[in-house]
Amino acid sequence: MPALTNKTYFNYGGQGPLPNDSLAAINAAWAAIQELGPFSGDVWPFVARTTGDLRLRLARWFGVNPERVAFTENVTNGCLLPLWGLPWLAGDQLLISDAEHPGVVAGIRELARREGLELAVLPVSHLRADRRRRPAAPGPSPPAVAAGRCRPVPRCDPGSRGRRRRRHLRLHRP
């Protein structure tokens, strides 16, 4: 994909281009499922083997244990499910950006309502024109940050993944 040759792209969803290799792998898996029989007993070992192999490859690529890799049906659920599982306390602050998908925002608003969280929004949409400016946080350090958008950034090449990919969400209270 020429537009993304010097970038690491994480935002396919329904809004971006799907790399040819990914499309070919999806088509090959569907063809194998059709050959095995979509509802046969033979298909589930194939699915388990395929997802297991993918989990191992992604774990190696991100430098984490395979148990840390989870598959969800979409990015929105991938952002929301971990947040719903954290041990929130009423009054905790959750920081999101103003560039989140509406589905992520709706889920986070419901989480904030149910758990009594303070929701803070970090303005980042305007940074597309000037990436040198860094936004100021809207208050004290929040215990968690939800980052559902990973825009293509030229500096984010595969060689720089090591530092960024080993960071994990940690809930902390100052």
N, C-alpha and C positions, 0 to 999 in steps of 0.2 A: 504494500500500500504506500505509494510514493509520499503522500502527505504526512505519513507517520514514521518515515524511515529513521529519523533521529529522535524519536520519542518513544516512551513506554505508554501504551494506551490501555486504560482500564474501564472505559465507559461504553461498552457496546449497548447493552440494554435494548431499548427499542428506538434509540436515537442516534446511533452511530454506525459506522461501517464494521462489518464482521470480516476479519481476516480470512483469506482464501483457505489457509491451512485449517482453521477452525471449522469452516463450512464443509470442507472435505471430510474432516473427522466426524462431524455430525452426520453427514450423509452415509459414511461407511458404517457407523453404528446403527443407523436406522435400517440400512440394507441387511446387516447381520441379524437384527431383531426380526425383520420380515422373513428372513430365511429360516430362522429357528422357530418362528411362530410366536407372535406377540404375547399370547397367553399360555404358552407351553411351559412346562417345568424346566426346559433347557434355557429359557431366556434369562432367568434370574441369576444363575451363576455367571452368565456373560455380563450382565449389568453390574453385578458385584465386583467381578474381576476388572471391568473397564473403569468403574469409579474408584476402585482401590488403586489401580495403576496411576490414575490421574491424581489421586490424593498424594501418593508417594512422590510423583514428579513435581507437583506444586510445593510440597513440603521441602524438597531439596532446593527448589528454585528460591523459596522464601527463607530458607535456613531455619526451619522450625520442625518440631516433631509432627509426624503425620496426624496425631490426635488433635493438633491445633487447627487443622484444616477442616472446615465445615462447608457443605454445599447447601445452598438455599435455592428456592425456585426463582428468585430475582434479587436485585440489588436492594430494593426497598426492605425486604424481609432480612437480608443480610445485615443491614444497618440497624433495624429495629429489634430483632430477636435478642442479640447480646445485651442491649440496653434494658429490655424488659426483665432480664435475668439478674441484674445487678442489685445489691442490697442498699437501695436508696433510703434516705431518711428525709422526712418532711423538711423542706427548707433548703435541701441540696440544690445547687445550681447546675443546669445543663446548658452548655454552649453549643449552638449550631450556627452555620453560616446563612447568609441571606440568598445563597445560590442552591439550596437543597431542593430536591424533587418534591412536588406537592404531597406525594404519598409518604415520604419520610417526615415531612413537617406535620402532617395530620397525625401520624403515629406517635411522634414525639410530643405533640400537644396533648394527646390523650394520656400518654404516660405521665406527663407533668401534672395533669389534672388529677389523675388517680393517686399519684404518689405525693402530691403537695410540693412539687418541685418548682423552683424559679427557672424560667426559661429566658436565656439571654441570646441575642442574635448578634453575630459578628458580621459587619458589612464587608463583603469581599467582591461583590459583583462589579464594582467600579474598578477593580484592580486589573481587569483584562487589558486595559489600555496602558497602564503603567505598573509593571511588575516590580519596579524598584521600591515602591511605597509599600510599607507593611502596616496593616491595620492595628490599632490599639485595642486591647481586650476591653470589653465593656464593663469590667468590674474586677473583683478579686478572682484569683485562680479557681476555675470551676473544677469539680471532682471528675467530670467526664466531658469529652468533646465528641460529637457525632460528625463524622466527615463522610458524607455520602457521595461527594463529587470529587473525582480525580481527573482534572482536565489535563490534556496533553501539555507537558512542559518540557521544552528542549533540554533543560538541565537534568531531567530525570532519565538518564540513560541506564542500560542494564548494568554497567560497571559501578554505578553509584547506589544500586539497590541495597547493598549490604547494610549500610548505616540505617536507612529508613525502614527496611523490612523487618528488623528485629525488635522494633518498638512494639509494645503491646499496650492495649488500653488498661490502665490501672485506675481504680477508683481511689482517690485520696481526699482527705479532708484536712485543710490547713489547721 
